[in-house]
Amino acid sequence: MWFKSLHLYRVHDAPALALDDLATALGEQALRPLGGSEARRMGWSAPAGRGSEQLVHEINGHRLLSALHQERLLPASVVREEVEARASDQEGREGRPLRRQEKQALKEQVYEEFLPRAFVRTKRIDLWWDTQHQLIGVNASSRTAAESVLDLLRQTLGSLKVTPLATKTTPTRAMTEWLGNPESRPAWLEVGDQVELKATSGDESVVRGRQVDLGGDDIAGCMSAGRQATRLAMTIDEAVSLVLHDDLALKSLRFADGALDEAAQTEDDGDPVVRLEADFALMTQVLGEAIDQLVSGLGGEANPAAPAP
């Protein structure tokens, strides 16, 4: 349940939506099995897993949704080898090379025949919606995956106005300052041991360091050469560790032992829903406080204009 990555979005002019109405809308876009000719599909699923039919959980205004993305895995090399074999057989029978259009037709034929037999890969992407602060966080490894879930939510609700959360001070500017000038770091910030540094112009090389002393001479030399921090490992208020990216994505989330121990002590009697909701409540409390601290340390929210309908 505990998130590993988080992409943050500001929700604009969200209409009040009762939990039952949201659940009904989610049910209309629930995941259905892939058809034989379908390459991929996304739909909503129960956050608590197969033993539950509940598509949304709400704890103190925090809503949890889960999307499943299914995709058939058909390697291009497999298709190419079969096309080449069939093309060779046909050319031998007809005594002539196949035209480009004929090879393309063979490729489409092979794809249609092989696709229903391909393995299906399923990925789960969780969405956290803080309805009190109108903030959405998507637990996805990439911005593209996060946007795909937001697209599904738009389809489900009919419309949804969101923009990536933005701050008055860019993460790159703040991380560069925090790294180069320790006295500028907020009291709640502890710098970790991972960094990515990029040049401001000309040199396109990237310097990455893991398990390194960020106060050492090597990092100082890179900073003095004009490089800027685009990723920085940090711990916020001793509660959660993460790697902050230049687009405000929070990656490699790790929660302090105190929160995990508190979650483990919650009695759930083996009920996955009780366990899920207990973990979710603790996690969102920690994340909410950490995000508030981080946004404040970045000069506050930039308040971007809402997108056009």
Long-range contacts (C-beta under 8 A, 24 or more apart in sequence): 1-275, 1-276, 1-279, 1-280, 1-283, 2-253, 2-255, 2-260, 2-279, 2-283, 3-126, 3-128, 3-137, 3-139, 3-253, 3-283, 3-287, 4-139, 4-141, 4-251, 4-252, 4-253, 5-139, 5-140, 5-141, 5-249, 5-250, 5-251, 5-252, 5-253, 6-128, 6-137, 6-138, 6-139, 6-249, 6-250, 6-251, 6-253, 6-287, 7-137, 7-138, 7-140, 7-143, 7-146, 7-164, 7-249, 7-250, 8-135, 8-136, 8-137, 8-164, 8-165, 8-248, 8-249, 8-250, 8-291, 9-135, 9-136, 9-137, 9-138, 9-146, 9-150, 9-162, 9-163, 9-164, 9-165, 10-134, 10-135, 10-136, 10-162, 10-163, 10-164, 10-165, 10-166, 10-301, 10-304, 11-129, 11-134, 11-135, 11-136, 11-160, 11-161, 11-162, 12-134, 12-161, 12-162, 12-163, 12-306, 12-307, 13-161, 13-306, 14-131, 14-134, 14-160, 14-161, 17-157, 19-56, 19-58, 19-63, 22-56, 22-63, 23-54, 23-55, 23-56, 25-156, 25-157, 26-55, 26-56, 26-65, 26-156, 27-55, 28-156, 29-152, 29-155, 29-156, 30-55, 31-67, 31-68, 31-70, 34-70, 34-72, 34-120, 36-115, 36-116, 37-112, 37-115, 37-116, 38-72, 39-71, 39-72, 39-74, 39-115, 40-69, 40-70, 40-71, 40-72, 41-69, 41-70, 42-67, 42-68, 42-69, 42-70, 42-148, 42-149, 42-152, 43-67, 43-68, 43-152, 44-68, 44-152, 44-156, 45-124, 47-126, 47-276, 48-272, 48-273, 48-276, 49-272, 51-272, 52-272, 52-273, 54-273, 57-273, 57-276, 57-277, 57-280, 59-277, 59-280, 59-281, 59-284, 60-281, 61-130, 61-131, 61-132, 62-128, 62-129, 62-130, 62-131, 62-132, 62-280, 62-281, 62-284, 63-128, 63-129, 63-131, 64-126, 64-127, 64-128, 64-129, 64-276, 64-280, 65-126, 65-127, 65-129, 65-153, 66-124, 66-125, 66-126, 66-127, 67-124, 67-125, 67-126, 67-127, 67-149, 67-152, 68-122, 68-123, 68-124, 68-125, 69-122, 69-123, 69-124, 69-125, 69-145, 69-148, 70-120, 70-121, 70-122, 71-120, 71-121, 71-123, 72-115, 72-118, 72-119, 72-120, 72-121, 73-118, 73-119, 73-120, 73-121, 74-111, 74-114, 74-115, 74-118, 78-114, 79-107, 79-110, 79-111, 79-114, 82-110, 82-114, 83-107, 83-110, 86-110, 125-149, 127-153, 128-280, 128-284, 128-287, 130-284, 130-288, 133-288, 135-165, 135-291, 136-162, 137-287, 143-247, 143-249, 159-309, 161-306, 161-307, 161-309, 162-307, 163-304, 163-306, 163-307, 164-247, 164-248, 165-248, 165-295, 165-301, 166-248, 166-301, 166-302, 166-304, 167-248, 167-295, 167-298, 167-299, 167-300, 167-301, 167-302, 168-298, 168-299, 168-300, 168-301, 168-302, 169-298, 169-299, 170-246, 170-298, 171-244, 171-245, 171-246, 171-247, 171-248, 171-298, 172-228, 172-229, 172-230, 172-246, 173-228, 174-297, 174-298, 174-299, 175-228, 175-229, 175-230, 175-231, 175-232, 175-244, 175-246, 176-223, 176-228, 176-229, 178-229, 178-232, 179-214, 179-219, 179-223, 179-229, 179-232, 180-220, 180-223, 182-215, 186-293, 186-296, 186-297, 188-236, 188-237, 188-293, 188-297, 189-234, 189-235, 189-236, 189-297, 190-234, 190-235, 190-238, 191-215, 191-232, 191-233, 191-234, 192-232, 192-233, 192-234, 192-235, 192-241, 192-243, 193-233, 194-231, 194-232, 194-233, 194-243, 194-252, 195-219, 195-229, 195-231, 195-232, 195-233, 196-229, 196-230, 196-231, 196-232, 197-222, 197-223, 197-227, 197-228, 197-229, 197-230, 198-227, 198-228, 198-230, 199-225, 199-226, 199-227, 199-228, 200-226, 200-227, 200-228, 236-290, 236-293, 236-294, 237-289, 237-290, 237-293, 239-286, 239-289, 239-290, 240-286, 240-287, 240-290, 242-290, 244-294, 255-283, 255-286, 256-286, 259-283, 259-286
